Amino acid sequence: MVLFLDTNVLLHYDFEQADWPSIVGEPVERVLLSWVNLHELDRLKDNHPSSSRRDRARRVLSLLESVHRATSGSAAPRLEL
C-alpha cells in the first residue's frame, strides 16, 4: 500500500503516531508527499496569520525531515518526497 498524504492530514493529525495500517486496512510500504505539500507547509510556517498554525507547520516539516532520514534504507515504511 502506498499512502499519499494531503497537507491538511499532516497539519491536523499526528502523522508519526497514527496507526496507518489500521486506518487504511493493510500494511503501508511507502508514504508519498508531493512538492506541493512541502511548499504549502513552508508557506504556512512563515505566513499564516495563526501562530499555532505556523508552529504546527514548522513541527510537521521537522518531523518529516526526521522520518525521511530515519526510514531511508530501512525496512520501515519509507517516506518519499
C-alpha positions in Angstrom: 0.0 0.0 0.0 1.2 3.4 -0.9 -0.2 6.2 1.2 -0.4 9.7 -0.3 -1.0 12.3 2.4 -2.6 15.7 1.9 -1.3 18.8 3.6 -4.4 19.1 5.8 -3.9 15.5 7.1 -0.3 16.4 8.0 -1.5 19.6 9.8 -4.4 18.1 11.7 -3.3 14.6 12.6 -0.3 13.2 14.4 1.4 11.7 11.4 4.1 9.8 13.4 1.7 8.3 16.0 -1.2 7.3 13.6 -1.8 3.6 13.1 -1.9 3.8 9.4 -2.3 0.0 8.7 -5.4 0.1 10.9 -6.7 3.2 9.3 -6.3 2.1 5.7 -6.8 -1.7 6.3 -3.5 -3.0 5.1 0.3 -2.6 5.6 1.8 0.6 4.4 5.0 0.2 2.4 5.5 3.8 1.4 4.3 7.3 2.3 4.4 9.8 -0.5 4.4 13.6 -0.3 4.3 15.9 -3.3 6.4 19.1 -3.6 3.1 20.9 -3.3 2.7 19.6 0.2 6.1 20.8 1.2 5.6 24.1 -0.5 2.3 24.6 1.4 3.9 23.7 4.7 6.8 26.0 4.1 4.5 28.9 3.2 2.3 28.2 6.2 5.3 28.2 8.6 6.1 31.7 7.7 2.9 33.4 6.5 -0.1 32.0 8.3 -2.0 34.6 10.5 -2.3 32.0 13.3 0.8 31.4 15.3 -0.4 28.0 16.3 -0.7 27.0 12.6 2.7 28.4 11.9 4.2 26.4 14.8 2.4 23.2 13.6 3.7 23.6 10.1 7.2 24.0 11.5 6.9 20.9 13.6 5.5 18.9 10.7 8.3 19.9 8.4 10.9 19.0 11.1 9.2 15.6 11.7 9.0 14.8 8.0 12.7 15.5 7.7 13.5 13.3 10.7 11.3 10.4 9.4 12.7 10.7 5.9 16.2 10.3 7.3 15.3 7.5 9.7 13.4 5.4 7.1 15.8 5.8 4.2 17.3 2.4 3.6 15.3 0.7 6.4 12.6 -1.9 6.4 10.1 0.6 7.8 7.6 2.2 5.6 9.5 4.8 3.5 8.7 8.4 3.3 9.3 9.6 -0.2 9.4 13.3 -1.2 
